[in-house]
Amino acid sequence: MIVYLPAPVLADERPKDVEVLERDAQGGATKVKFDGFVMDVCTPEKTDGCVNPREIGLDQGNRAIDYWPGKPASEIDRPLPEEQSGDEKDEK
């Protein structure tokens, strides 16, 4: 069986017409349709065979950080700020 998945979406190439097909109890999108594909939306519980919600313009899910926090995320037990604080910038 061959499964075709859409290519990763670049920030400036977000699909324009994203249709939310299903939502969870909190109102977050769980299944969407865009560019002719129906895809599950990635969640902490679902990480394979899904689309990152921010890649398709949804305002849910984790935000990418633009700095190295000093160790892998699996070793950090607290939420990280989106931007590096001034003190941390000076240390590097």
N, C-alpha and C positions, 0 to 999 in steps of 0.2 A: 504494500500500500504506500502511495506517495502522498505526503501532506505538504501543501504549499502554505507558507506563512508570509505575511507581508514583511518587507525589509524594514530595518529600524528606521524610525522617523527622526529626522534632524530637526533642531529647534525652529529653523526657518521654513521647514517643509511640513508643518503640522497639517493634518487633514482639516479641510474647512467644514465639512459636513459630518459631524459625529452624532450619531443617534444613540441615545441610551435606551437599551432594550429592557434591562432589569436593574432593580435597585435593592439594596439590603434594608434591614429594619431601620438603620440610621439615615437612610436616604442616599448613601453612596452608590455610585454606579458599579454593577458587578458584571454586566455584559453590554457590549457596545457594537455598533455597526459603523464602519468607515471604509472608504475606498473599496466597497464591495465585499468586505470581509466581516464576519461576525466573530468577535473575540471576547474571551473572558478578560476582566480587568485584574491585574496583579494585586494581591493583598499580602499581608504577612504570612497568611496560611497557604496562599497559592502563588508560587513563583515560577512555575514552568508552563509553557503553552499559553501565555497571557501577555497583555500589553501594559506597559507602565502608564498609569493614568496621566501623568504630567506630559508624557510624550505626545499625547493626542489632545492636549489642551484642557484636561479636566483639573479642577482645583481640589485634588485629594491625593493622598499618598505622601511618601517621603519627598523631601526636597534635597537636591544634590548640594554638596558643599564644594567650595572652590579652593580648598586648602587641604594639606595633609595634617590630620589631627595628632600625629605622633605615634599612632599604633592602629592596627586593623580594627574595624568596627566590632568584630566579634570579641575584642578585648576591652571594649568601652561599655560601661554599664549606665551611662547617662545620655540624655539627648545632647546633641552638638548644635551650637549656633550655626546659622547659615554662613555667617562671616566670621573670620578670625578676629579675636579681640586685639586691641592695640598692644597689650602686654605680651601676648603670645607671638605677635609679629616681631617684636623687638628681640625676643629670645633666639630667633632663628638666624 
